[in-house]
Structures are given as C-alpha cells and as structure tokens.
Amino acid sequence: MGTLKTTNIESISGSGTVTLGTSGETFALGTGVVQSNMLYPAFFAYDLHTTTQALSAATPTKLTPATEYYDTDSAYSSDKFTVPSGKAGKYRFYGGAEMVNNDDIGLCTLYVNGSILLSTDSTVYTSITSRFNSGTGTASDETFCSVDFVANLSDSDYVELYMTINDAGDVRKIQFGGYRIGT
C-alpha cells in the first residue's frame, strides 16, 4: 500500500469520467477534510415575528418569506426554489407559519411545478394540520403549522410553500428551507 499525493485529478482528455475504486468499496475522509457540495444546493428564508401575511378563507396562498438567510446556489427567488442545472436528486424541504389570533385550522403544503406534491405511499404525509386551542382567538391560541417532506426532483423543477386556512386571517413567523440529500 502506498500514499498518493496530488493537488488535482482529471479525466483523460475526452473521457469525462474518473473512477475511484470499484463497486462496494468505501472511501473515508480524514479528520478535518470537508467534501464540497455536500447537502448543496441549500436555502432558508424567513419572516420575523412582527411581519404578517394575510390569507383568504379556504384559498391556498403562497407563503412569501421576505428575508433570505442563505442560498448557496442562488436557486431561491420569487418565493420559490428552482433546482439548478445539473443538481437533480432527492431534496428535503421544510417550512410553515404561525397562525395569528384566529381560531381556525391551517394546512401547509408543498407545491412542485405549480401542483400539490403528493405521495402514493399512505404512510408519508405532505403536510400537517394544526388547530388553534378552542375558542378565544388570543395570542395564547397561536399555533405553528408545518410541513417536512422529501421529494425527488429534476433540473428546473420548482418548489413553493402554500398554506390554507378555513377562515380569513393572518400568519407570521413564516419559514421555508430545503437542501439536496442525494442523487
């Protein structure tokens, strides 16, 4: 066994492929070594506690967090995430919002390419329904409605976060994020 030391490995001109090892082998990274593009692209956007967005009754409304905390590949804009070219794969998305002073039921849902993201697996849910505590519609009744889902996406697919509530009302503390978890 020997040690190979180099600063760059490239494919033979024209082949475009470099193979390390064979099927079933494992490559371990040394302590302190960072693999580039791990869990990228990634983004997270949010709104603060004092910012609210109005929702109409029984109408799916796209949530629009205004503050972009990070966006590794400039793939989040216009309140949606678009898979960059060459970055197709499995992605984890999460997000939601807090319903404000409204004794109601809220449903958060992810949309892909303008349609509700659904799963054929009955044990996987695209959203969670949250309900205020019964009755008063006061600050103590505020509840966060959230969604967390893994989707297999192609280049140029886009993902948006929507929320539906039974009665008109406001939401705040909006957050929406995601990252690639593999191919």
C-alpha positions as MATLAB code, in Angstrom:
seq = 'MGTLKTTNIESISGSGTVTLGTSGETFALGTGVVQSNMLYPAFFAYDLHTTTQALSAATPTKLTPATEYYDTDSAYSSDKFTVPSGKAGKYRFYGGAEMVNNDDIGLCTLYVNGSILLSTDSTVYTSITSRFNSGTGTASDETFCSVDFVANLSDSDYVELYMTINDAGDVRKIQFGGYRIGT';
ca = [
       0.000    0.000    0.000;
       1.173    3.470   -0.801;
       0.129    7.048   -0.478;
      -0.837    9.101   -3.495;
      -0.263   12.819   -3.052;
      -1.518   15.282   -5.635;
      -3.394   18.562   -5.931;
      -5.615   17.682   -8.885;
      -7.087   14.592  -10.570;
      -8.593   14.977  -14.038;
     -10.042   12.557  -16.567;
      -8.106   11.523  -19.650;
      -8.875   14.044  -22.381;
     -12.341   13.446  -23.777;
     -13.481   10.673  -21.415;
     -15.170   12.924  -18.815;
     -15.073   10.147  -16.194;
     -12.776    9.482  -13.254;
     -13.441    6.297  -11.267;
     -12.178    5.803   -7.729;
     -12.308    2.196   -6.518;
     -14.818   -0.472   -7.507;
     -18.362   -1.335   -6.515;
     -18.765   -1.941   -2.789;
     -15.647   -0.075   -1.676;
     -15.817    2.742    0.832;
     -13.753    5.911    0.822;
     -13.197    7.581    4.194;
     -12.369   11.243    4.583;
      -9.669   12.119    7.076;
     -10.384   14.223   10.159;
     -10.980   17.834    9.200;
     -11.431   17.048    5.483;
     -14.557   18.637    4.001;
     -16.362   17.192    0.999;
     -17.519   20.003   -1.268;
     -21.139   20.205   -2.435;
     -22.383   18.097    0.486;
     -26.058   18.942    1.096;
     -25.992   21.623   -1.593;
     -27.799   23.438   -3.017;
     -29.438   24.687    0.170;
     -31.552   27.692    1.143;
     -33.520   29.172    4.033;
     -35.871   32.177    4.028;
     -37.982   33.579    6.866;
     -40.021   36.489    8.201;
     -39.724   37.955   11.651;
     -42.284   37.757   14.429;
     -43.716   41.211   13.638;
     -44.310   40.662    9.891;
     -47.694   39.195    8.898;
     -49.185   37.900    5.661;
     -52.953   37.882    5.097;
     -54.659   34.709    3.886;
     -58.139   34.436    2.381;
     -60.611   31.833    3.602;
     -60.283   28.340    2.107;
     -57.820   29.543   -0.560;
     -54.350   28.042   -0.933;
     -51.986   31.009   -0.607;
     -48.283   31.005   -1.406;
     -46.265   31.987    1.663;
     -43.729   34.687    0.925;
     -40.941   34.985    3.487;
     -39.057   38.171    2.652;
     -35.685   37.607    4.310;
     -33.270   35.215    2.637;
     -30.868   33.898    5.281;
     -28.748   31.810    2.895;
     -28.929   30.472   -0.654;
     -25.838   28.511   -1.654;
     -26.569   28.341   -5.402;
     -28.795   31.409   -5.964;
     -31.672   28.989   -6.566;
     -34.251   30.680   -4.312;
     -36.035   33.711   -5.732;
     -39.579   34.933   -6.292;
     -40.620   32.928   -3.199;
     -39.711   29.591   -4.778;
     -36.746   27.244   -5.015;
     -35.721   26.104   -8.515;
     -33.413   23.092   -8.945;
     -30.236   24.354  -10.672;
     -28.974   22.671  -13.836;
     -27.049   19.500  -13.010;
     -28.416   19.339   -9.429;
     -31.350   16.928   -9.856;
     -31.875   14.473   -6.991;
     -33.591   13.960   -3.675;
     -34.292   17.090   -1.629;
     -35.627   17.662    1.866;
     -37.932   20.682    2.261;
     -39.380   22.116    5.453;
     -41.356   25.175    6.371;
     -44.513   26.625    7.821;
     -46.073   29.603    9.518;
     -47.781   30.612   12.736;
     -51.486   31.402   12.534;
     -52.211   34.643   14.398;
     -55.280   35.388   16.558;
     -57.547   33.165   14.518;
     -59.373   30.174   15.961;
     -59.014   28.061   12.860;
     -57.484   25.066   11.100;
     -54.415   25.577    8.896;
     -52.852   23.274    6.331;
     -49.311   23.785    4.998;
     -48.496   22.160    1.665;
     -45.537   21.986   -0.716;
     -46.199   22.579   -4.403;
     -43.897   21.277   -7.158;
     -44.147   22.922  -10.574;
     -47.440   24.541   -9.575;
     -49.168   21.372   -8.321;
     -49.617   19.919   -4.845;
     -46.846   17.476   -4.005;
     -48.468   14.113   -3.280;
     -47.115   10.713   -2.323;
     -48.528    7.340   -3.316;
     -47.245    5.971   -0.009;
     -50.082    6.347    2.511;
     -47.589    6.457    5.399;
     -45.932    9.654    4.104;
     -47.704   12.964    4.604;
     -47.182   16.159    2.635;
     -48.484   18.386    5.401;
     -49.597   18.572    8.994;
     -52.860   20.133   10.066;
     -52.595   22.414   13.076;
     -55.548   23.725   15.026;
     -55.751   26.590   17.464;
     -56.757   25.906   21.044;
     -60.516   26.090   21.297;
     -62.218   29.354   21.388;
     -60.611   32.622   22.205;
     -58.509   33.607   19.193;
     -56.000   35.255   21.533;
     -52.228   35.186   21.452;
     -52.225   32.059   23.614;
     -54.027   30.265   20.774;
     -51.290   30.789   18.199;
     -50.116   27.550   16.616;
     -47.363   26.808   14.102;
     -48.452   24.799   11.057;
     -45.526   22.952    9.493;
     -44.518   20.716    6.610;
     -41.476   18.472    6.136;
     -41.060   16.268    3.068;
     -38.512   14.593    0.781;
     -39.023   14.891   -2.987;
     -37.169   13.514   -5.994;
     -36.687   16.485   -8.348;
     -35.326   17.086  -11.835;
     -33.388   20.077  -13.162;
     -35.624   23.193  -13.374;
     -38.346   21.756  -11.086;
     -39.508   24.402   -8.627;
     -40.937   24.128   -5.120;
     -43.205   26.596   -3.281;
     -44.767   26.661    0.190;
     -48.534   27.231    0.470;
     -50.955   27.478    3.369;
     -54.746   27.183    3.505;
     -56.915   28.237    6.454;
     -60.673   27.808    6.817;
     -61.379   31.434    7.730;
     -59.553   34.551    6.575;
     -56.690   35.506    8.861;
     -53.025   36.328    9.210;
     -49.870   34.274    9.528;
     -46.400   35.261   10.736;
     -43.069   33.618   11.536;
     -43.013   32.187    8.027;
     -40.045   29.951    7.262;
     -39.128   27.904    4.210;
     -35.961   25.927    3.575;
     -34.514   22.932    1.832;
     -31.385   21.114    0.722;
     -30.275   18.284   -1.550;
     -29.693   14.998    0.262;
     -28.521   12.845   -2.645;
     -28.979   11.749   -6.204;
];
